[in-house]
Every structure is written in C-alpha cells, then in structure tokens.
Amino acid sequence: MAEIQVERCRLSIDVGPEDRRRIKMSAAIHNETIRDYVLKAVMERLQQDSKHTDSLLSMNGDADPVLANLWNNEKDSAYDKL
C-alpha cells in the first residue's frame, strides 16, 4: 500500500534558553521529541479555542435579540448579502 505524503509547513519560534530547557525537559519526561511535545500542546490549545470560537461564530440575530437590535439597521444591511 502506498504511503500518503502530507504537505507540511515550517513554523519557527524564538524562545529563551530557560524556556527551551523546560520544554526539552518536559518532552523528555513524556518520552516525546520537542517537536511532538510542542505540537501536541498547540493542538490541545487550538481544540480548546475552537470550542469558544465556534460558539462566537454561531451568534446571530435569531439567537440573540440584543444583537438583532444592533445589527438590523440600514448601514449594516450590506453585510446581510455576504
């Protein structure tokens, strides 16, 4: 069976020596590479944030009468067509 190649992009961050030491130590404790440890932490945070973001994105005038009152005006009606 052929292996599927997933396109990846490089992401670089600069951290101080103490932060790098702590990340490296925590990764070693979990028997993970620094890459895997940091990626797992970022993915967990993104999952937490998506729960909050999804609820914000689902807000609309039908669900919230206060928002409907604010949004239902001539100036903002152009956004209704998007």
PDB file of N, CA, C and O in Angstrom:
ATOM      1  N   MET A   1       0.845  -1.168   0.000  1.00  0.00           N
ATOM      2  CA  MET A   1       0.000   0.000   0.000  1.00  0.00           C
ATOM      3  C   MET A   1       0.898   1.241   0.000  1.00  0.00           C
ATOM      4  O   MET A   1       1.874   1.304   0.748  1.00  0.00           O
ATOM      5  N   ALA A   2       0.570   2.212  -0.828  1.00  0.00           N
ATOM      6  CA  ALA A   2       1.370   3.429  -0.950  1.00  0.00           C
ATOM      7  C   ALA A   2       1.148   4.332   0.262  1.00  0.00           C
ATOM      8  O   ALA A   2       0.038   4.449   0.781  1.00  0.00           O
ATOM      9  N   GLU A   3       2.230   4.960   0.693  1.00  0.00           N
ATOM     10  CA  GLU A   3       2.153   5.872   1.826  1.00  0.00           C
ATOM     11  C   GLU A   3       1.759   7.264   1.325  1.00  0.00           C
ATOM     12  O   GLU A   3       2.317   7.752   0.342  1.00  0.00           O
ATOM     13  N   ILE A   4       0.813   7.892   1.989  1.00  0.00           N
ATOM     14  CA  ILE A   4       0.338   9.211   1.594  1.00  0.00           C
ATOM     15  C   ILE A   4       1.245  10.270   2.199  1.00  0.00           C
ATOM     16  O   ILE A   4       1.494  10.273   3.404  1.00  0.00           O
ATOM     17  N   GLN A   5       1.739  11.172   1.352  1.00  0.00           N
ATOM     18  CA  GLN A   5       2.580  12.268   1.812  1.00  0.00           C
ATOM     19  C   GLN A   5       1.691  13.456   2.176  1.00  0.00           C
ATOM     20  O   GLN A   5       0.866  13.890   1.372  1.00  0.00           O
ATOM     21  N   VAL A   6       1.862  13.975   3.382  1.00  0.00           N
ATOM     22  CA  VAL A   6       1.111  15.144   3.828  1.00  0.00           C
ATOM     23  C   VAL A   6       2.036  16.345   3.738  1.00  0.00           C
ATOM     24  O   VAL A   6       3.155  16.322   4.252  1.00  0.00           O
ATOM     25  N   GLU A   7       1.556  17.397   3.079  1.00  0.00           N
ATOM     26  CA  GLU A   7       2.362  18.603   2.960  1.00  0.00           C
ATOM     27  C   GLU A   7       2.467  19.273   4.321  1.00  0.00           C
ATOM     28  O   GLU A   7       1.469  19.444   5.022  1.00  0.00           O
ATOM     29  N   ARG A   8       3.670  19.645   4.682  1.00  0.00           N
ATOM     30  CA  ARG A   8       3.897  20.316   5.955  1.00  0.00           C
ATOM     31  C   ARG A   8       4.587  21.645   5.705  1.00  0.00           C
ATOM     32  O   ARG A   8       5.331  21.807   4.737  1.00  0.00           O
ATOM     33  N   CYS A   9       4.326  22.589   6.592  1.00  0.00           N
ATOM     34  CA  CYS A   9       4.966  23.898   6.535  1.00  0.00           C
ATOM     35  C   CYS A   9       5.793  24.081   7.792  1.00  0.00           C
ATOM     36  O   CYS A   9       5.453  23.557   8.852  1.00  0.00           O
ATOM     37  N   ARG A  10       6.856  24.811   7.671  1.00  0.00           N
ATOM     38  CA  ARG A  10       7.734  25.062   8.816  1.00  0.00           C
ATOM     39  C   ARG A  10       7.186  26.228   9.629  1.00  0.00           C
ATOM     40  O   ARG A  10       6.741  27.236   9.081  1.00  0.00           O
ATOM     41  N   LEU A  11       7.229  26.067  10.936  1.00  0.00           N
ATOM     42  CA  LEU A  11       6.843  27.113  11.879  1.00  0.00           C
ATOM     43  C   LEU A  11       7.987  27.263  12.862  1.00  0.00           C
ATOM     44  O   LEU A  11       8.369  26.299  13.525  1.00  0.00           O
ATOM     45  N   SER A  12       8.530  28.455  12.962  1.00  0.00           N
ATOM     46  CA  SER A  12       9.657  28.688  13.862  1.00  0.00           C
ATOM     47  C   SER A  12       9.263  29.710  14.920  1.00  0.00           C
ATOM     48  O   SER A  12       8.580  30.694  14.635  1.00  0.00           O
ATOM     49  N   ILE A  13       9.705  29.459  16.138  1.00  0.00           N
ATOM     50  CA  ILE A  13       9.507  30.424  17.213  1.00  0.00           C
ATOM     51  C   ILE A  13      10.823  30.579  17.959  1.00  0.00           C
ATOM     52  O   ILE A  13      11.612  29.639  18.062  1.00  0.00           O
ATOM     53  N   ASP A  14      11.041  31.752  18.466  1.00  0.00           N
ATOM     54  CA  ASP A  14      12.226  32.005  19.276  1.00  0.00           C
ATOM     55  C   ASP A  14      11.814  31.988  20.739  1.00  0.00           C
ATOM     56  O   ASP A  14      10.862  32.661  21.135  1.00  0.00           O
ATOM     57  N   VAL A  15      12.532  31.221  21.529  1.00  0.00           N
ATOM     58  CA  VAL A  15      12.292  31.156  22.973  1.00  0.00           C
ATOM     59  C   VAL A  15      13.619  31.374  23.687  1.00  0.00           C
ATOM     60  O   VAL A  15      14.694  31.165  23.124  1.00  0.00           O
ATOM     61  N   GLY A  16      13.514  31.793  24.918  1.00  0.00           N
ATOM     62  CA  GLY A  16      14.720  31.979  25.715  1.00  0.00           C
ATOM     63  C   GLY A  16      15.318  30.644  26.123  1.00  0.00           C
ATOM     64  O   GLY A  16      14.653  29.610  26.051  1.00  0.00           O
ATOM     65  N   PRO A  17      16.569  30.666  26.549  1.00  0.00           N
ATOM     66  CA  PRO A  17      17.250  29.425  26.933  1.00  0.00           C
ATOM     67  C   PRO A  17      16.539  28.675  28.064  1.00  0.00           C
ATOM     68  O   PRO A  17      16.480  27.445  28.052  1.00  0.00           O
ATOM     69  N   GLU A  18      16.007  29.405  29.026  1.00  0.00           N
ATOM     70  CA  GLU A  18      15.318  28.750  30.144  1.00  0.00           C
ATOM     71  C   GLU A  18      14.031  28.076  29.679  1.00  0.00           C
ATOM     72  O   GLU A  18      13.726  26.960  30.101  1.00  0.00           O
ATOM     73  N   ASP A  19      13.275  28.751  28.808  1.00  0.00           N
ATOM     74  CA  ASP A  19      12.047  28.144  28.271  1.00  0.00           C
ATOM     75  C   ASP A  19      12.379  26.909  27.447  1.00  0.00           C
ATOM     76  O   ASP A  19      11.682  25.899  27.536  1.00  0.00           O
ATOM     77  N   ARG A  20      13.435  26.981  26.645  1.00  0.00           N
ATOM     78  CA  ARG A  20      13.834  25.816  25.842  1.00  0.00           C
ATOM     79  C   ARG A  20      14.223  24.654  26.742  1.00  0.00           C
ATOM     80  O   ARG A  20      13.861  23.508  26.475  1.00  0.00           O
ATOM     81  N   ARG A  21      14.958  24.947  27.804  1.00  0.00           N
ATOM     82  CA  ARG A  21      15.371  23.901  28.739  1.00  0.00           C
ATOM     83  C   ARG A  21      14.146  23.237  29.365  1.00  0.00           C
ATOM     84  O   ARG A  21      14.088  22.013  29.478  1.00  0.00           O
ATOM     85  N   ARG A  22      13.172  24.044  29.770  1.00  0.00           N
ATOM     86  CA  ARG A  22      11.957  23.492  30.391  1.00  0.00           C
ATOM     87  C   ARG A  22      11.145  22.669  29.403  1.00  0.00           C
ATOM     88  O   ARG A  22      10.631  21.605  29.751  1.00  0.00           O
ATOM     89  N   ILE A  23      11.027  23.153  28.183  1.00  0.00           N
ATOM     90  CA  ILE A  23      10.297  22.405  27.149  1.00  0.00           C
ATOM     91  C   ILE A  23      10.998  21.084  26.863  1.00  0.00           C
ATOM     92  O   ILE A  23      10.356  20.038  26.769  1.00  0.00           O
ATOM     93  N   LYS A  24      12.317  21.140  26.726  1.00  0.00           N
ATOM     94  CA  LYS A  24      13.096  19.933  26.442  1.00  0.00           C
ATOM     95  C   LYS A  24      12.958  18.919  27.573  1.00  0.00           C
ATOM     96  O   LYS A  24      12.815  17.721  27.325  1.00  0.00           O
ATOM     97  N   MET A  25      13.000  19.401  28.819  1.00  0.00           N
ATOM     98  CA  MET A  25      12.871  18.504  29.967  1.00  0.00           C
ATOM     99  C   MET A  25      11.470  17.879  30.016  1.00  0.00           C
ATOM    100  O   MET A  25      11.332  16.679  30.251  1.00  0.00           O
ATOM    101  N   SER A  26      10.449  18.686  29.796  1.00  0.00           N
ATOM    102  CA  SER A  26       9.077  18.157  29.814  1.00  0.00           C
ATOM    103  C   SER A  26       8.856  17.153  28.696  1.00  0.00           C
ATOM    104  O   SER A  26       8.202  16.129  28.895  1.00  0.00           O
ATOM    105  N   ALA A  27       9.400  17.441  27.523  1.00  0.00           N
ATOM    106  CA  ALA A  27       9.277  16.499  26.407  1.00  0.00           C
ATOM    107  C   ALA A  27       9.942  15.176  26.754  1.00  0.00           C
ATOM    108  O   ALA A  27       9.399  14.109  26.469  1.00  0.00           O
ATOM    109  N   ALA A  28      11.117  15.248  27.368  1.00  0.00           N
ATOM    110  CA  ALA A  28      11.842  14.025  27.747  1.00  0.00           C
ATOM    111  C   ALA A  28      11.058  13.233  28.783  1.00  0.00           C
ATOM    112  O   ALA A  28      11.005  12.005  28.713  1.00  0.00           O
ATOM    113  N   ILE A  29      10.450  13.922  29.746  1.00  0.00           N
ATOM    114  CA  ILE A  29       9.643  13.240  30.766  1.00  0.00           C
ATOM    115  C   ILE A  29       8.496  12.468  30.115  1.00  0.00           C
ATOM    116  O   ILE A  29       8.134  11.381  30.566  1.00  0.00           O
ATOM    117  N   HIS A  30       7.930  13.038  29.054  1.00  0.00           N
ATOM    118  CA  HIS A  30       6.818  12.392  28.342  1.00  0.00           C
ATOM    119  C   HIS A  30       7.302  11.465  27.230  1.00  0.00           C
ATOM    120  O   HIS A  30       6.501  10.917  26.474  1.00  0.00           O
ATOM    121  N   ASN A  31       8.635  11.296  27.139  1.00  0.00           N
ATOM    122  CA  ASN A  31       9.225  10.436  26.115  1.00  0.00           C
ATOM    123  C   ASN A  31       8.811  10.876  24.705  1.00  0.00           C
ATOM    124  O   ASN A  31       8.481  10.053  23.852  1.00  0.00           O
ATOM    125  N   GLU A  32       8.838  12.192  24.488  1.00  0.00           N
ATOM    126  CA  GLU A  32       8.472  12.766  23.199  1.00  0.00           C
ATOM    127  C   GLU A  32       9.611  13.665  22.716  1.00  0.00           C
ATOM    128  O   GLU A  32      10.428  14.140  23.505  1.00  0.00           O
ATOM    129  N   THR A  33       9.642  13.883  21.414  1.00  0.00           N
ATOM    130  CA  THR A  33      10.569  14.875  20.886  1.00  0.00           C
ATOM    131  C   THR A  33      10.022  16.259  21.237  1.00  0.00           C
ATOM    132  O   THR A  33       8.844  16.415  21.556  1.00  0.00           O
ATOM    133  N   ILE A  34      10.890  17.244  21.172  1.00  0.00           N
ATOM    134  CA  ILE A  34      10.431  18.617  21.411  1.00  0.00           C
ATOM    135  C   ILE A  34       9.341  18.971  20.408  1.00  0.00           C
ATOM    136  O   ILE A  34       8.333  19.579  20.768  1.00  0.00           O
ATOM    137  N   ARG A  35       9.544  18.591  19.151  1.00  0.00           N
ATOM    138  CA  ARG A  35       8.552  18.874  18.110  1.00  0.00           C
ATOM    139  C   ARG A  35       7.199  18.282  18.463  1.00  0.00           C
ATOM    140  O   ARG A  35       6.180  18.972  18.418  1.00  0.00           O
ATOM    141  N   ASP A  36       7.189  16.993  18.817  1.00  0.00           N
ATOM    142  CA  ASP A  36       5.927  16.334  19.142  1.00  0.00           C
ATOM    143  C   ASP A  36       5.278  16.927  20.392  1.00  0.00           C
ATOM    144  O   ASP A  36       4.060  17.093  20.449  1.00  0.00           O
ATOM    145  N   TYR A  37       6.094  17.242  21.382  1.00  0.00           N
ATOM    146  CA  TYR A  37       5.578  17.808  22.626  1.00  0.00           C
ATOM    147  C   TYR A  37       4.922  19.169  22.377  1.00  0.00           C
ATOM    148  O   TYR A  37       3.809  19.425  22.836  1.00  0.00           O
ATOM    149  N   VAL A  38       5.625  20.034  21.644  1.00  0.00           N
ATOM    150  CA  VAL A  38       5.087  21.374  21.374  1.00  0.00           C
ATOM    151  C   VAL A  38       3.867  21.290  20.460  1.00  0.00           C
ATOM    152  O   VAL A  38       2.874  21.981  20.690  1.00  0.00           O
ATOM    153  N   LEU A  39       3.933  20.454  19.429  1.00  0.00           N
ATOM    154  CA  LEU A  39       2.801  20.315  18.520  1.00  0.00           C
ATOM    155  C   LEU A  39       1.560  19.819  19.262  1.00  0.00           C
ATOM    156  O   LEU A  39       0.456  20.314  19.030  1.00  0.00           O
ATOM    157  N   LYS A  40       1.740  18.848  20.147  1.00  0.00           N
ATOM    158  CA  LYS A  40       0.620  18.334  20.929  1.00  0.00           C
ATOM    159  C   LYS A  40       0.027  19.441  21.805  1.00  0.00           C
ATOM    160  O   LYS A  40      -1.193  19.565  21.906  1.00  0.00           O
ATOM    161  N   ALA A  41       0.880  20.238  22.432  1.00  0.00           N
ATOM    162  CA  ALA A  41       0.407  21.335  23.282  1.00  0.00           C
ATOM    163  C   ALA A  41      -0.366  22.367  22.470  1.00  0.00           C
ATOM    164  O   ALA A  41      -1.411  22.851  22.905  1.00  0.00           O
ATOM    165  N   VAL A  42       0.144  22.700  21.300  1.00  0.00           N
ATOM    166  CA  VAL A  42      -0.524  23.677  20.439  1.00  0.00           C
ATOM    167  C   VAL A  42      -1.865  23.136  19.964  1.00  0.00           C
ATOM    168  O   VAL A  42      -2.863  23.856  19.966  1.00  0.00           O
ATOM    169  N   MET A  43      -1.893  21.870  19.556  1.00  0.00           N
ATOM    170  CA  MET A  43      -3.145  21.284  19.077  1.00  0.00           C
ATOM    171  C   MET A  43      -4.206  21.235  20.176  1.00  0.00           C
ATOM    172  O   MET A  43      -5.385  21.475  19.916  1.00  0.00           O
ATOM    173  N   GLU A  44      -3.785  20.924  21.407  1.00  0.00           N
ATOM    174  CA  GLU A  44      -4.723  20.925  22.531  1.00  0.00           C
ATOM    175  C   GLU A  44      -5.287  22.315  22.754  1.00  0.00           C
ATOM    176  O   GLU A  44      -6.483  22.466  23.001  1.00  0.00           O
ATOM    177  N   ARG A  45      -4.440  23.335  22.671  1.00  0.00           N
ATOM    178  CA  ARG A  45      -4.892  24.714  22.849  1.00  0.00           C
ATOM    179  C   ARG A  45      -5.836  25.128  21.732  1.00  0.00           C
ATOM    180  O   ARG A  45      -6.842  25.791  21.984  1.00  0.00           O
ATOM    181  N   LEU A  46      -5.522  24.742  20.493  1.00  0.00           N
ATOM    182  CA  LEU A  46      -6.400  25.056  19.373  1.00  0.00           C
ATOM    183  C   LEU A  46      -7.768  24.400  19.538  1.00  0.00           C
ATOM    184  O   LEU A  46      -8.792  24.992  19.198  1.00  0.00           O
ATOM    185  N   GLN A  47      -7.779  23.181  20.058  1.00  0.00           N
ATOM    186  CA  GLN A  47      -9.045  22.489  20.282  1.00  0.00           C
ATOM    187  C   GLN A  47      -9.872  23.221  21.336  1.00  0.00           C
ATOM    188  O   GLN A  47     -11.083  23.378  21.173  1.00  0.00           O
ATOM    189  N   GLN A  48      -9.231  23.669  22.413  1.00  0.00           N
ATOM    190  CA  GLN A  48      -9.927  24.445  23.438  1.00  0.00           C
ATOM    191  C   GLN A  48     -10.477  25.739  22.851  1.00  0.00           C
ATOM    192  O   GLN A  48     -11.629  26.101  23.088  1.00  0.00           O
ATOM    193  N   ASP A  49      -9.642  26.430  22.085  1.00  0.00           N
ATOM    194  CA  ASP A  49     -10.057  27.702  21.496  1.00  0.00           C
ATOM    195  C   ASP A  49     -11.184  27.526  20.492  1.00  0.00           C
ATOM    196  O   ASP A  49     -12.050  28.394  20.377  1.00  0.00           O
ATOM    197  N   SER A  50     -11.186  26.414  19.763  1.00  0.00           N
ATOM    198  CA  SER A  50     -12.216  26.213  18.753  1.00  0.00           C
ATOM    199  C   SER A  50     -13.592  26.063  19.382  1.00  0.00           C
ATOM    200  O   SER A  50     -14.591  26.463  18.784  1.00  0.00           O
ATOM    201  N   LYS A  51     -13.658  25.498  20.566  1.00  0.00           N
ATOM    202  CA  LYS A  51     -14.953  25.389  21.257  1.00  0.00           C
ATOM    203  C   LYS A  51     -15.511  26.771  21.530  1.00  0.00           C
ATOM    204  O   LYS A  51     -16.704  27.013  21.346  1.00  0.00           O
ATOM    205  N   HIS A  52     -14.656  27.674  21.966  1.00  0.00           N
ATOM    206  CA  HIS A  52     -15.074  29.038  22.258  1.00  0.00           C
ATOM    207  C   HIS A  52     -15.381  29.788  20.964  1.00  0.00           C
ATOM    208  O   HIS A  52     -16.382  30.499  20.878  1.00  0.00           O
ATOM    209  N   THR A  53     -14.520  29.629  19.958  1.00  0.00           N
ATOM    210  CA  THR A  53     -14.686  30.329  18.690  1.00  0.00           C
ATOM    211  C   THR A  53     -15.948  29.872  17.979  1.00  0.00           C
ATOM    212  O   THR A  53     -16.670  30.692  17.412  1.00  0.00           O
ATOM    213  N   ASP A  54     -16.222  28.576  18.003  1.00  0.00           N
ATOM    214  CA  ASP A  54     -17.422  28.060  17.342  1.00  0.00           C
ATOM    215  C   ASP A  54     -18.677  28.681  17.929  1.00  0.00           C
ATOM    216  O   ASP A  54     -19.604  29.006  17.187  1.00  0.00           O
ATOM    217  N   SER A  55     -18.728  28.853  19.239  1.00  0.00           N
ATOM    218  CA  SER A  55     -19.911  29.453  19.846  1.00  0.00           C
ATOM    219  C   SER A  55     -20.025  30.921  19.474  1.00  0.00           C
ATOM    220  O   SER A  55     -21.132  31.432  19.308  1.00  0.00           O
ATOM    221  N   LEU A  56     -18.890  31.610  19.339  1.00  0.00           N
ATOM    222  CA  LEU A  56     -18.932  33.016  18.930  1.00  0.00           C
ATOM    223  C   LEU A  56     -19.387  33.156  17.487  1.00  0.00           C
ATOM    224  O   LEU A  56     -20.147  34.065  17.154  1.00  0.00           O
ATOM    225  N   LEU A  57     -18.918  32.246  16.627  1.00  0.00           N
ATOM    226  CA  LEU A  57     -19.279  32.323  15.218  1.00  0.00           C
ATOM    227  C   LEU A  57     -20.740  31.984  14.967  1.00  0.00           C
ATOM    228  O   LEU A  57     -21.310  32.402  13.959  1.00  0.00           O
ATOM    229  N   SER A  58     -21.346  31.234  15.869  1.00  0.00           N
ATOM    230  CA  SER A  58     -22.743  30.861  15.676  1.00  0.00           C
ATOM    231  C   SER A  58     -23.706  31.923  16.195  1.00  0.00           C
ATOM    232  O   SER A  58     -24.922  31.766  16.086  1.00  0.00           O
ATOM    233  N   MET A  59     -23.170  32.997  16.758  1.00  0.00           N
ATOM    234  CA  MET A  59     -24.036  34.062  17.248  1.00  0.00           C
ATOM    235  C   MET A  59     -24.677  34.761  16.062  1.00  0.00           C
ATOM    236  O   MET A  59     -24.012  35.078  15.077  1.00  0.00           O
ATOM    237  N   ASN A  60     -25.962  34.995  16.169  1.00  0.00           N
ATOM    238  CA  ASN A  60     -26.676  35.728  15.126  1.00  0.00           C
ATOM    239  C   ASN A  60     -27.900  36.413  15.726  1.00  0.00           C
ATOM    240  O   ASN A  60     -28.228  36.218  16.896  1.00  0.00           O
ATOM    241  N   GLY A  61     -28.545  37.192  14.931  1.00  0.00           N
ATOM    242  CA  GLY A  61     -29.709  37.937  15.396  1.00  0.00           C
ATOM    243  C   GLY A  61     -30.861  37.058  15.825  1.00  0.00           C
ATOM    244  O   GLY A  61     -31.634  37.434  16.705  1.00  0.00           O
ATOM    245  N   ASP A  62     -30.987  35.885  15.212  1.00  0.00           N
ATOM    246  CA  ASP A  62     -32.073  34.981  15.593  1.00  0.00           C
ATOM    247  C   ASP A  62     -31.848  34.422  16.998  1.00  0.00           C
ATOM    248  O   ASP A  62     -32.798  34.203  17.750  1.00  0.00           O
ATOM    249  N   ALA A  63     -30.589  34.197  17.338  1.00  0.00           N
ATOM    250  CA  ALA A  63     -30.269  33.604  18.638  1.00  0.00           C
ATOM    251  C   ALA A  63     -30.217  34.634  19.756  1.00  0.00           C
ATOM    252  O   ALA A  63     -30.396  34.289  20.924  1.00  0.00           O
ATOM    253  N   ASP A  64     -29.976  35.885  19.415  1.00  0.00           N
ATOM    254  CA  ASP A  64     -29.817  36.915  20.439  1.00  0.00           C
ATOM    255  C   ASP A  64     -30.555  38.187  20.028  1.00  0.00           C
ATOM    256  O   ASP A  64     -30.123  38.878  19.104  1.00  0.00           O
ATOM    257  N   PRO A  65     -31.656  38.503  20.699  1.00  0.00           N
ATOM    258  CA  PRO A  65     -32.439  39.687  20.329  1.00  0.00           C
ATOM    259  C   PRO A  65     -31.670  40.999  20.475  1.00  0.00           C
ATOM    260  O   PRO A  65     -31.936  41.954  19.745  1.00  0.00           O
ATOM    261  N   VAL A  66     -30.729  41.055  21.398  1.00  0.00           N
ATOM    262  CA  VAL A  66     -29.934  42.271  21.556  1.00  0.00           C
ATOM    263  C   VAL A  66     -29.076  42.486  20.313  1.00  0.00           C
ATOM    264  O   VAL A  66     -28.979  43.602  19.802  1.00  0.00           O
ATOM    265  N   LEU A  67     -28.453  41.406  19.828  1.00  0.00           N
ATOM    266  CA  LEU A  67     -27.668  41.509  18.601  1.00  0.00           C
ATOM    267  C   LEU A  67     -28.555  41.875  17.413  1.00  0.00           C
ATOM    268  O   LEU A  67     -28.170  42.687  16.571  1.00  0.00           O
ATOM    269  N   ALA A  68     -29.715  41.286  17.350  1.00  0.00           N
ATOM    270  CA  ALA A  68     -30.633  41.597  16.250  1.00  0.00           C
ATOM    271  C   ALA A  68     -30.952  43.080  16.243  1.00  0.00           C
ATOM    272  O   ALA A  68     -31.012  43.707  15.185  1.00  0.00           O
ATOM    273  N   ASN A  69     -31.156  43.638  17.423  1.00  0.00           N
ATOM    274  CA  ASN A  69     -31.470  45.054  17.533  1.00  0.00           C
ATOM    275  C   ASN A  69     -30.299  45.917  17.066  1.00  0.00           C
ATOM    276  O   ASN A  69     -30.498  46.954  16.434  1.00  0.00           O
ATOM    277  N   LEU A  70     -29.096  45.490  17.375  1.00  0.00           N
ATOM    278  CA  LEU A  70     -27.901  46.237  16.963  1.00  0.00           C
ATOM    279  C   LEU A  70     -27.614  46.088  15.476  1.00  0.00           C
ATOM    280  O   LEU A  70     -27.216  47.049  14.819  1.00  0.00           O
ATOM    281  N   TRP A  71     -27.814  44.888  14.945  1.00  0.00           N
ATOM    282  CA  TRP A  71     -27.413  44.592  13.577  1.00  0.00           C
ATOM    283  C   TRP A  71     -28.446  44.974  12.524  1.00  0.00           C
ATOM    284  O   TRP A  71     -28.092  45.206  11.368  1.00  0.00           O
ATOM    285  N   ASN A  72     -29.679  45.041  12.898  1.00  0.00           N
ATOM    286  CA  ASN A  72     -30.734  45.319  11.926  1.00  0.00           C
ATOM    287  C   ASN A  72     -30.858  46.819  11.702  1.00  0.00           C
ATOM    288  O   ASN A  72     -31.713  47.482  12.288  1.00  0.00           O
ATOM    289  N   ASN A  73     -29.992  47.338  10.847  1.00  0.00           N
ATOM    290  CA  ASN A  73     -30.051  48.755  10.507  1.00  0.00           C
ATOM    291  C   ASN A  73     -29.578  48.911   9.071  1.00  0.00           C
ATOM    292  O   ASN A  73     -28.960  48.011   8.503  1.00  0.00           O
ATOM    293  N   GLU A  74     -29.877  50.054   8.503  1.00  0.00           N
ATOM    294  CA  GLU A  74     -29.575  50.289   7.090  1.00  0.00           C
ATOM    295  C   GLU A  74     -28.074  50.245   6.800  1.00  0.00           C
ATOM    296  O   GLU A  74     -27.652  49.706   5.777  1.00  0.00           O
ATOM    297  N   LYS A  75     -27.277  50.807   7.695  1.00  0.00           N
ATOM    298  CA  LYS A  75     -25.830  50.856   7.482  1.00  0.00           C
ATOM    299  C   LYS A  75     -25.230  49.450   7.387  1.00  0.00           C
ATOM    300  O   LYS A  75     -24.376  49.200   6.537  1.00  0.00           O
ATOM    301  N   ASP A  76     -25.664  48.549   8.240  1.00  0.00           N
ATOM    302  CA  ASP A  76     -25.099  47.202   8.276  1.00  0.00           C
ATOM    303  C   ASP A  76     -25.821  46.212   7.355  1.00  0.00           C
ATOM    304  O   ASP A  76     -25.440  45.044   7.292  1.00  0.00           O
ATOM    305  N   SER A  77     -26.828  46.652   6.663  1.00  0.00           N
ATOM    306  CA  SER A  77     -27.585  45.716   5.815  1.00  0.00           C
ATOM    307  C   SER A  77     -26.738  45.184   4.644  1.00  0.00           C
ATOM    308  O   SER A  77     -27.049  44.132   4.085  1.00  0.00           O
ATOM    309  N   ALA A  78     -25.690  45.894   4.280  1.00  0.00           N
ATOM    310  CA  ALA A  78     -24.814  45.410   3.210  1.00  0.00           C
ATOM    311  C   ALA A  78     -24.191  44.069   3.579  1.00  0.00           C
ATOM    312  O   ALA A  78     -23.918  43.256   2.696  1.00  0.00           O
ATOM    313  N   TYR A  79     -23.964  43.827   4.851  1.00  0.00           N
ATOM    314  CA  TYR A  79     -23.348  42.570   5.307  1.00  0.00           C
ATOM    315  C   TYR A  79     -24.314  41.392   5.202  1.00  0.00           C
ATOM    316  O   TYR A  79     -23.882  40.240   5.176  1.00  0.00           O
ATOM    317  N   ASP A  80     -25.606  41.669   5.142  1.00  0.00           N
ATOM    318  CA  ASP A  80     -26.596  40.596   5.029  1.00  0.00           C
ATOM    319  C   ASP A  80     -26.472  39.854   3.699  1.00  0.00           C
ATOM    320  O   ASP A  80     -26.889  38.702   3.583  1.00  0.00           O
ATOM    321  N   LYS A  81     -25.897  40.520   2.701  1.00  0.00           N
ATOM    322  CA  LYS A  81     -25.799  39.928   1.368  1.00  0.00           C
ATOM    323  C   LYS A  81     -24.559  39.066   1.204  1.00  0.00           C
ATOM    324  O   LYS A  81     -24.403  38.412   0.173  1.00  0.00           O
ATOM    325  N   LEU A  82     -23.683  39.048   2.181  1.00  0.00           N
ATOM    326  CA  LEU A  82     -22.427  38.280   2.074  1.00  0.00           C
ATOM    327  C   LEU A  82     -22.629  36.817   2.285  1.00  0.00           C
ATOM    328  O   LEU A  82     -21.670  36.046   2.226  1.00  0.00           O
TER     329      LEU A  82
END
